[in-house]
Amino acid sequence: MKKISYIIYIIAVSLTASCSDDLLDRKPLDQFSDLDFWEDANLAATAVNQLYLYLTPDDIFHDFEALTHNSVNGILWGFSHARGQSGWNATDANTDRQWSSDMIHGNNDEASSSIWKVTYREIRDCNVAILNLEANESKTERMEQLIGEAKFMRAYLYHVLTRKYGGVPLLDKPLGLEDDLNLKRNTYKECIDFIVEDLDDAAAVLPETWGAAERGRATSGAALALKGRVQLYAERWEDAVETYEKVLGKYALFNDYQTLFYVENEGNQEVILDVQFQSPDLVFYGNAQAVSPSQGGWGAGGPSQDLVNQYELRDGKTWNDPTSAYYNPGNPYENRDLRFYGTVQHDQGVYFGSRLETGSGRDGNGNLIKGVDVEKNNDVTQTGYYLCKYMDVTQPNIDLVWWPAETNQIIIRYAEVLLSYAEARNEMLAAPDQNVYDRVNEVRTRAGLPDLPGGLTKEQMRERIRKERRIEFAFEYTYYYDCLRWKDKSRFTTNPGIVSIEYTYALNANGSVRTDETNRKIVLSRAFVYKNYHETRVFNLDTDFDWFFPIPQEEIDKNSSLVQNGTFRNEK
Amino acid sequence: MMNIKKLPVSILLDARTQQNRKRPPSLWHSCVIVILIMNTLCVTGYSAKGNVANVQQERIIQGQVTDQSGRPLSGASVTEKGTTNATSTAADGTYTLEVSSRKGILLINYVGYASQEIPIDGKRQVNVTMTEQLSDLDEVVVVGYGVAKKATLTSSVSTIKSEEIIKNTVGDVSNALAGKAPGIIARNWNAEPGADATTLYIRGVSTTGDNNPLIVVDGIPDRNMSLVDINDIESVTILKDASAVAPYGSRGANGVILITTKRGATGKPTISYNLYHGTEKPTRLPEYASSADYARMFNEASKNEGAPIKFSEAEIAKYQEAASPEYPNTQWWDEIIRKNPVQASHNVSVSGGGTDLKYYLSLGTFRQDGFFNNTDFERYNLRANIDANITKEITVSFDILGYSADKNRPVRGEEGYETAAYLEAPVRIPSIYPVRNADGQFVSSGIAGNPVALLEDNAGYNKSSYRDFNGSVTFKYSPSYAPGLDLKVLGVYDYHNEVKTKWEVPVTLWGLIDRENALYQEQVPGAGPSYYKKALFGNNKQLEFQANYSRQIGDHQLTGLFVFNRTEWDGDDLEGLRINYASSIVDQMFAGPSDGQSTDGNSTDGARMGYVGRLTYDYQQKYLFEGNFRYDGSMKFAKGKRWGFFPSFAAGWRISEEPFFKDNVSFIDNLKLRASWGQAGNDRVGDYQFLSTYGFQEIPYSFGGKYVQTAKESRLANPDITWETASMTDIGIDASLFGGLLTLEADYFHKKTTDILRPTQKASSVIGISLPDENIGIVENKGFEFLIGHRKSFSDFNYHANVTFTYSKNKAVEIAEAEGTLNDPIRRRTGRQLDAYYGYLSEGLFTNEEEIENHAYQGTGVALGDVKYRDINGPDGIPDGVIDGYDQTLIGYSAVPGMIFGLNLGASWKGFDLSMSFQGATKVNYLFSSYAANAFDNGGNIQHWQMEERWTPENNNPNARYPRLTTSPVSNNTYASDYWIRDGTYVRLRNIQLGYTFGQDWLKNIRIQNLRVFVTGQNLFTWVKDDLMRFDPEATNDRGQFYPQTKVYSVGLNLSF
């Protein structure tokens, strides 16, 4: 009977235990709960740190640059339709390369849709931080700064959205399930006002510089420089001039254009804001797309001949001007604007210890022998050039397959302040004053070029400034948006231009190509064949060209109060 | 012998964990274990026999129960009529029963056989030969929290017996169930050893969430079916309708699978040894073009694009010859598929018992080598099911399972079959790339490396080891003062441990830089080896109280059940990684640099509690009623939303018991109509969705050159989240005709799942965060299923056949679809099949320029031989002359079959027995994409059929089944469309087995009770309806990348003594 009593006892205990469901009250062991998080300034700071990751360029493959006359890109991953072009095909017999990209439905473009979604996710994170930090009744100075940093980032993200889509729904707090999510688009003007207000708030609380341990955080200078850019994009010339004048003289140009983008010079006097990359967890893979195949890259983002032609000779004359003392059709790559060498890899140039070969020639038996950088595999240049901006040859042990670069990517630098100021001031005035000349010449001097000729009209000065911007900021993720805001269709050319280089090889007695001690084929001379037709880009250039992206159809399907941009409304 | 007994089993198991072994399958090893264990168990067995001997000899009856062919029947019940003296037969069919008098009558019952009453007539030895009978009204089936008589059961339940399962030479129980019982929809997506469990859908797909049935092993929910050795299974029961799943109602919405393992019976010990040894082959593999054909086709593709030709005639001739490594003809499947890998299974068990102690003990091992080097799975199972009568009123049962398994996969295979590099390579790399150059160095394809190099031993490994312990103790108290009442207390402890180890050694490949001059360049890997280890630990604890009551008062039979259960679980996860090892000699964590190392880990825990109640009542076994409820609380939901109540009701009418029926319809022996309605729940959603949380992010940021932590909001909370509910209706009929010659079970079912947890698609992305699940989905699923059985004997020839059939069709009633498509009758998904394929409708290929010009605009660059799409819609709901997203609509069924059927045949004659199981499925589609659909995709290969079926300018056929060749797929031809929809209908000979049982007399001389030898083929033959389906019809083959399904030829024996 004892055993029976024991069992009955167990039953009684288990029934007693059942009376309460406390057993089911639990707390997650792999997350922080809402309540704990914002009371601790150190924890809250981690949420603001997170926002800085959103500075990373959304176009790391230079897809947008390739939609302009600056580049031809072998890898158009999803952006081919971003501008309403309905497809393209390209064939180049010289490189045996063919590629095509065609999407039926522009406003169903996955990449565009993901930009919209991702950016609103990021804006939410800013809003969550701002709301919760502001709710704190006893804010420390550090908390005020954190709010400023979050507002700076919110402004930056709205800038990213407005330059793509125009006016977008503005949110100043995180929404919940109970809120109305079917928001209308705010006007472009309302968006700009909102951004400017955020940047004013940020500039007021952020320091001019941070201590060494905090280097990389947004400063008041960054807030003002971004504000100037937003006002310039919105064509508020007087406002932009006024804003930029607060930044002029606070920074200075770095002395060397090429190494400005190297790891050793990160955070130099020219940098106003840059994304902090730090190997191994924070690396930038964009460069892998651009590097030549013999260096392990994928050969994408090739600079066009048209871009190369923009780099003046050292005396300020154009590259093909026979009157120049530097004119040399046998080697057009000598004595050019210094920015050329910091942007473009060209044939027979030495990079990373090896000589680039983008030409082809024939051996004694008439067989076509291609240079390694047009022959190696499919990842060859489409234009005859490779990109070299941001490729830091000084970095040791770089992984040649992926090229994870830890070089900081610069978001705003002082050269932009100079050229934007010059542009806004030129637009504001009837004719450029000396101040405009001085700012542009400051940039040209660093590039080893003579000053602009005097007596330019407003229109001539406008063209000169646009050319400087094109060269100065090539492949820095902004030129595409310049082309859009200038509303200049010619910059979305169908003829970006390429070069085909024909070698005359040194030959052995048996007709084979002679090589040097490093097993490289010896080239005696080169002939440059410039081709102005390379690919068919089918843009809607003629009638209804839109200066903004289509709102992703998926978003309109969910929220019918979103009005589509321009011609995308009846997408053909 | 004593020494052996002391040897811990863990040492035996550890003996096989030597890494990187390259030895033949562990036959000798298994034999050693078998002998050791048999010796060990004999000792136990003999001591139990001693017990029996103590009982008064006078009233002991012994004997053996066999079937007509002399095979022993285990588990048959032997009762002295009119008393409670009862026992059941041991594995060899023998029994020992203490009776009150040797003048009584023995009543023998066995599932599937006619019951017999045999007078003892003073004999001591009573042997019984049973006659098979499919529908035995006294048959007892396992149901939730108990057993029920089949005759009076009102719910929809199917049972699969041990002998049907054991015939299959498969590693996982789930692979033996397809086609065996009505109501199971099955698809075996992956055949990788150790990861090849079949996905089972009871009556099809009925929610957008988790569709897996609840698995209950020996009465304990949430156990892993894969841990059970097939040889240990007594029966598998499928609970299908609301009434059947009601006891597990809180989580029974997707049906329940009950697995019951074998237990001991009173009698002398029986030792059984079952083994088979087999060899494997892939069922189907796609064929690829030869290198010369590849070159020809690539040239044709270039011509089609107006581009220069890549391969000269001279080069093609060299490929044709395939005489040098630079001009090879590499058929990658042939290069990497291992010839005749081995599958083997051994199981030895001993069972028996005295009046106070009954036991079933078994040890099993299963080994399967994969089709690829370093791919294998090896498993050890140990089970002890022990029942002890402590007093007359109290029984204690003690069940334990020990499980140890090790799985090896090639390095870079971790992510599974879909992305594993070694499975992508053979379907992608063209045949023009060599495996090795003349110097024996591995050559890189430049596309997907070199799969042969990847599968080399020195490329590293990817191992998983699993260690499980399942244990339970049950106290059962049947008080003598309350007849019919059983009280039970059950305690469960399950432990799970899983360790994954990945050692990745970069392999040096050589790139072909000059084909003509055979020049290669070494591709030095950028980093050294890396070592990753992850350990998971899990515990599950349950405490349960059960009260069962059963009482017959005259014509009234009443039963009742009450259960209270509380379950708690927790888990821990710890992982570490070190990279860039200086050397590949020592593959251990300590041997790597701390620079760049990383660790991670977290914990989870949870709990559930609930109450179950059941009442059944019948009058004269003619009018049957049943009511159930389950009331459960789950920690997945916030307080106030946490408890769910799930009732069910059922009724049955045995028409055949009515006098008017009995008198008039003589050919129907049994006819029962039954109906049930009820609700069941589902809480399988992510934890803590009702809380807002923040988590540190994996990617840090950096200030001043130093990393700083980053964190963000993890999710939006939905405090209202609660149970998903399925309301189910079932109408069924059970019948037996012509004296049991023909039996029929048929059911119509209708299930409506509401409150399905899913995020709304309606909310615009401006909210900026993934939306939490809300209880908004509704899915309707209905269909029917039947089983027809036939069985007949002619003296010593017996045969039987049964057909199972299941059809289910679901409909998404409400899935919170975005307005844009919801309001478009062509694009909408609401109201259609869940997970069905969507895309364009094709109209053949373009065959002239005018046609392209006049057809709706499909984008630029459309050429002859490209797929033409039908313009069915536009922004205004009418065709608009443009093929775009608006023209996408339903183009096929889903990848889960809508109809599945089985045909099981068996016959025996003298000692011979033959059985065959066919299984098929239809109403299933595949949408070919990527490598399965497109030649030269991603720099890839071309399949043989693509070459054969392709459109060419010369053969300008609008109905060609492959469009014009291009050097990389043009997007116009790769859209999801019915052009790429393939019919997945198949019929497969799942299993065929021929056995011979040796005569009993001859065996007695060598002290063997039973010996049967057999040959078996698993998946020997597969017929696929669609001739372009070159993959196995069950493989995950939309991309064409899959682990080949397995065909097994084996021989084996069953031995008992």
Interface residues (C-beta under 8 A of the other chain):
Chain A: K3 I4 I7 I10 I11 S14 L15 A17 S18 D21 L23 L24 D25 R26 P28 L29 D30 Q31 F32 S33 D34 F37 L43 A45 T46 A47 N49 Q50 Y52 L53 S86 G87 W88 N89 T91 A93 D96 Q98 W99 S100 S101 D102 M103 I104 H105 N108 W116 K117 Y120 R121 E122 I123 R124 D125 N127 V128 P169 L171 P174 L175 G176 L177 D179 L181 N182 L183 W210 G211 A212 A213 E214 R215 G216 R217 Q276 F277 Q278 P280 D281 L282 K376 N377 N378 D399 L400 V401 W402 T536 V538 Q553 E554 E555 I556 D557 K558 N559 S560 L562 N570 E571 K572
Chain B: E305 G306 A307 P308 K310 I390 T391 E393 I394 G446 F475 Y477 P479 L487 V489 I513 G526 A527 L543 E544 F545 F564 R566 E568 G596 N602 S603 T604 D605 G606 A607 R608 M609 Y611 G633 S634 M635 K639 R642 W643 D687 Y688 L691 S692 T693 Y694 G695 F696 Q697 I699 P700 Y701 S702 F703 G704 G705 K706 Y707 V708 Q709 T710 A711 K712 E713 S714 L716 A717 N718 Q761 K762 A763 S764 S765 V766 I767 G768 I769 L771 P772 E774 A818 E819 G820 T821 Y857 Q858 G859 T860 G861 P875 V882 I883 D884 G885 G939 T967 S968 V970 S971 N972 Y975
